[in-house]
Amino acid sequence: MKQHHILTVGISLLTNFAREHKVTVDEALKQHKAMADFLRAHPRQASAELNSLDSRTGFLNKPKPDLAVTLVFTTTGMGKQAASLLEIELKFRKVSVHRLPVRGFDAPARDFTPEFAARESASALADLRRRVIEHVARLQKAAPMPAIEFNCTGGYKAECAVLYELGRALRLPVYYLHETFRVAVELP
């Protein structure tokens, strides 16, 4: 049976690379090739998203030709770079990849008024919700219909909350990687 995992993408790859190489995240952003090499050499350690996907599917140890992934990422510089690197690695491992960009903000939070930030964040989350619902509807029209699961390990907390709520409403499994036990935990 075909599997399709919808993942929120965070910046764990960027922060893990920065910590490992003792550079800032801004400096890491300039090292695309080095980050790709880091991800290829240590996919579970480098990326929370791949770590949790592997914990759920085992795709790193055994190819899964029926596995597809949708990367849900913000259109910020960091979001786009993290998604790009994950896409390259997933395709290298013969995983079918779909991209679902959502609105994000590159400017530092101090540049926004609280009212603007609250309004724009709520709008972006509503857009995320709408776009994921539309994407799931398209996937469910495929023949045969894939088993769809939501992976809410990556991304920021509000995105994960939206994905969890959607999973419950659509009656689809939602999981995340438990940080201590390093296993994928399905949320009730």
C-alpha positions as CSV (number, residue, x, y, z in Angstrom):
1,M,0.0,0.0,0.0
2,K,1.2,3.5,-0.8
3,Q,2.1,5.7,2.1
4,H,2.1,9.5,2.1
5,H,3.5,11.4,5.0
6,I,2.8,15.1,5.4
7,L,5.6,16.8,7.3
8,T,5.9,20.2,8.8
9,V,9.5,21.4,8.2
10,G,11.4,23.3,10.8
11,I,15.0,24.3,11.0
12,S,16.5,21.5,13.0
13,L,18.9,20.7,10.1
14,L,20.2,24.3,10.2
15,T,20.6,24.4,13.9
16,N,22.1,21.0,14.2
17,F,24.6,21.9,11.4
18,A,25.4,25.2,13.1
19,R,26.0,23.5,16.5
20,E,28.1,20.7,15.0
21,H,30.3,23.1,13.0
22,K,30.4,25.8,15.6
23,V,28.9,28.5,13.3
24,T,25.8,30.7,13.6
25,V,22.6,29.7,11.7
26,D,23.2,32.7,9.4
27,E,26.6,31.4,8.6
28,A,25.1,27.9,8.1
29,L,22.7,29.3,5.5
30,K,25.7,30.1,3.3
31,Q,26.9,26.5,3.4
32,H,24.3,24.6,1.3
33,K,26.7,22.0,0.0
34,A,28.3,21.3,3.4
35,M,24.8,21.0,5.0
36,A,23.8,18.6,2.2
37,D,26.9,16.5,3.0
38,F,26.1,16.6,6.7
39,L,22.6,15.4,6.1
40,R,23.7,12.6,3.7
41,A,26.3,11.4,6.3
42,H,24.1,11.6,9.4
43,P,20.4,11.9,8.3
44,R,18.9,10.9,11.7
45,Q,21.2,13.1,13.7
46,A,21.0,16.1,11.3
47,S,17.2,16.3,10.8
48,A,14.3,15.9,13.2
49,E,12.0,15.4,10.3
50,L,14.0,12.5,8.7
51,N,14.6,11.0,12.1
52,S,10.9,10.8,12.9
53,L,10.0,9.7,9.4
54,D,12.6,6.9,9.6
55,S,11.4,6.0,13.1
56,R,7.9,5.5,11.6
57,T,8.8,3.9,8.2
58,G,12.3,2.6,8.4
59,F,13.0,4.1,5.0
60,L,16.7,4.9,5.8
61,N,17.6,1.2,6.2
62,K,15.3,-0.3,3.6
63,P,14.1,1.5,0.4
64,K,10.3,2.1,0.4
65,P,9.3,2.5,-3.2
66,D,5.7,3.3,-2.2
67,L,6.7,6.1,0.2
68,A,5.8,9.7,-0.7
69,V,6.3,12.8,1.4
70,T,4.9,16.3,1.3
71,L,7.2,18.9,2.9
72,V,5.2,21.8,4.4
73,F,7.6,24.7,4.8
74,T,7.5,28.5,5.3
75,T,8.7,30.7,2.5
76,T,11.4,32.2,4.6
77,G,15.0,31.8,3.7
78,M,15.5,29.3,6.4
79,G,12.3,27.4,5.6
80,K,13.1,27.2,1.9
81,Q,16.7,26.1,2.5
82,A,15.7,23.4,5.0
83,A,13.0,22.0,2.6
84,S,15.4,22.1,-0.3
85,L,18.0,20.0,1.5
86,L,15.4,17.6,2.8
87,E,13.9,17.2,-0.7
88,I,17.4,16.4,-2.2
89,E,18.0,13.8,0.4
90,L,14.6,12.2,0.1
91,K,14.8,12.0,-3.7
92,F,18.3,10.5,-3.4
93,R,16.7,7.8,-1.3
94,K,14.0,7.3,-4.0
95,V,11.2,8.9,-2.0
96,S,8.6,10.8,-4.0
97,V,8.5,14.4,-2.8
98,H,5.8,17.1,-2.9
99,R,6.3,20.7,-1.8
100,L,3.7,22.8,0.0
101,P,5.1,26.2,0.7
102,V,3.2,28.4,3.2
103,R,3.7,32.0,4.1
104,G,6.4,32.9,6.6
105,F,8.2,36.0,7.8
106,D,11.9,36.7,7.4
107,A,12.0,40.0,9.3
108,P,12.9,39.8,13.0
109,A,10.0,39.8,15.4
110,R,11.1,43.2,16.8
111,D,10.3,44.7,13.4
112,F,6.6,43.9,13.8
113,T,3.9,45.5,16.0
114,P,2.2,42.9,18.2
115,E,-1.0,43.5,16.4
116,F,0.5,42.9,13.0
117,A,2.3,39.8,14.1
118,A,-0.9,38.3,15.7
119,R,-3.0,39.1,12.6
120,E,-0.4,37.8,10.1
121,S,0.3,34.7,12.1
122,A,-3.3,33.8,12.4
123,S,-3.8,34.4,8.7
124,A,-0.8,32.3,7.8
125,L,-2.0,29.4,10.0
126,A,-5.5,29.6,8.5
127,D,-3.8,29.4,5.1
128,L,-1.8,26.4,6.2
129,R,-4.9,24.7,7.3
130,R,-6.8,25.4,4.1
131,R,-3.9,24.3,1.9
132,V,-3.2,21.1,3.7
133,I,-7.0,20.2,3.5
134,E,-6.9,20.8,-0.2
135,H,-3.7,18.8,-0.6
136,V,-5.2,15.8,1.4
137,A,-8.4,16.0,-0.8
138,R,-6.2,15.7,-4.0
139,L,-4.3,12.8,-2.5
140,Q,-7.5,11.0,-1.5
141,K,-8.6,11.1,-5.2
142,A,-5.6,9.0,-6.3
143,A,-6.1,5.4,-7.2
144,P,-5.2,3.6,-5.2
145,M,-5.6,6.0,-2.4
146,P,-2.5,6.2,-0.2
147,A,-2.4,5.8,3.6
148,I,-1.9,9.4,4.7
149,E,-0.2,10.3,7.9
150,F,0.8,13.6,9.5
151,N,4.3,14.0,10.9
152,C,4.3,17.1,13.2
153,T,7.9,16.8,14.5
154,G,9.3,19.8,12.6
155,G,8.1,23.3,12.3
156,Y,7.0,25.6,15.0
157,K,4.4,24.7,17.7
158,A,1.4,26.5,16.1
159,E,2.0,24.7,12.8
160,C,2.1,21.4,14.7
161,A,-1.1,22.2,16.5
162,V,-2.8,22.9,13.2
163,L,-1.6,19.6,11.8
164,Y,-2.7,17.8,14.9
165,E,-6.2,19.4,14.7
166,L,-6.5,18.5,11.0
167,G,-5.5,14.9,11.7
168,R,-8.2,14.5,14.3
169,A,-10.8,16.2,12.1
170,L,-9.8,14.1,9.0
171,R,-9.3,11.0,11.1
172,L,-5.7,10.6,9.9
173,P,-2.9,9.4,12.1
174,V,-0.6,12.1,13.6
175,Y,2.8,11.3,15.0
176,Y,5.9,13.1,16.3
177,L,9.3,11.9,17.4
178,H,9.5,11.6,21.2
179,E,12.8,13.4,22.1
180,T,13.7,11.2,25.0
181,F,12.8,7.8,23.7
182,R,13.6,8.5,20.0
183,V,10.6,6.7,18.7
184,A,7.6,7.9,16.7
185,V,4.6,8.4,19.0
186,E,1.1,8.4,17.5
187,L,-0.9,11.2,19.1
188,P,-4.4,10.2,20.5
